[in-house]
Amino acid sequence: MRIRQARLEDSAEIALLRRQTIRHVNANDYPEEVIESWSVKVGAQDFRKSADTCKRWVALEKERIIGFCEHNDACELSRMYVHKDHLRKGVGSRLLKVAEASLEKQGCAEINIESTVTAKNFYERNGYKVLQKTTYKEDTKQPIYKMSKKFS
Ligand SMILES: CC(C)(COP(=O)(O)OP(=O)(O)OC[C@H]1O[C@@H](n2cnc3c(N)ncnc32)[C@H](O)[C@@H]1OP(=O)(O)O)[C@@H](O)C(=O)NCCC(=O)NCCS
């Protein structure tokens, strides 16, 4: 597996991976109608449009994208998704390390994330602490966790 910065031409593959992961993985933790609405909310065009507003990383195996994540310049990490067929093989942790190094280089003292219920253990395992259990901004019923990690 290797990790590189995303390119515009990755957008369709990234969007497909996101949709599949939400439908197969987040579906264990959120109701069906929420999964359906989240999965169609962001498409390839949205990834193309937001490419300049963040640093996005992709994990590749045999030149196929098996995971991605991104961060902005406000020390916020988001959209961490691993392909449903490549879970629990360290892909998410590898992506996280690369994004964290990039944020540290940007001068961040800590990293903030809004984690799904699905990813809470993953982030805790990677050194993040829960600051607050809250709800997703566009859907006040769906639980998420505000979490953070300080650079030591
Ligand atoms: C969260 C996610 C990115 C983790 O990716 P991953 O590549 O499977 O994670 P890793 O293999 O690096 O896992 C590292 C450790 O995190 C923990 N972990 C990962 N997934 C977990 C799960 N579903 N349940 C409990 N612990 C989990 C484990 O301790 C794991 O170590 P282990 O496999 O040796 O036990 C992936 O499950 C995913 O894409 N989830 C859906 C999308 C999502 O909710 N993203 C977060 C948006 S904020």
The ligand as an ORCA input file, in Angstrom:
! r2SCAN-3c Opt
* xyz 0 1
  C     -12.903      4.139     10.943
  C     -12.183      3.544      9.757
  C     -11.600      4.668      8.898
  C     -11.037      2.648     10.280
  O     -10.250      2.193      9.181
  P      -9.350      0.853      9.263
  O      -8.394      0.888      8.141
  O     -10.236     -0.333      9.334
  O      -8.619      1.062     10.657
  P      -7.268      0.339     11.165
  O      -7.121     -1.000     10.527
  O      -6.136      1.284     10.995
  O      -7.632      0.161     12.718
  C      -6.740      0.497     13.778
  C      -7.402      0.136     15.089
  O      -8.568      0.951     15.277
  C      -9.584      0.163     15.943
  N     -10.742     -0.043     15.066
  C     -10.792      0.132     13.725
  N     -12.036     -0.131     13.273
  C     -12.764     -0.494     14.341
  C     -14.111     -0.902     14.521
  N     -14.974     -0.976     13.479
  N     -14.539     -1.219     15.752
  C     -13.686     -1.160     16.819
  N     -12.386     -0.779     16.720
  C     -11.945     -0.444     15.488
  C      -8.945     -1.191     16.256
  O      -8.356     -1.088     17.535
  C      -7.887     -1.297     15.171
  O      -6.808     -2.135     15.524
  P      -6.957     -3.748     15.376
  O      -7.547     -4.019     14.026
  O      -5.550     -4.218     15.532
  O      -7.862     -4.184     16.479
  C     -13.139      2.649      8.901
  O     -13.804      1.762      9.750
  C     -14.193      3.414      8.143
  O     -13.979      3.823      6.993
  N     -15.372      3.615      8.788
  C     -16.499      4.238      8.132
  C     -16.303      5.686      7.790
  C     -16.261      6.570      9.008
  O     -17.113      6.521      9.879
  N     -15.262      7.440      8.999
  C     -15.074      8.435      9.982
  C     -15.578      9.729      9.499
  S     -15.199     10.943     10.732
*
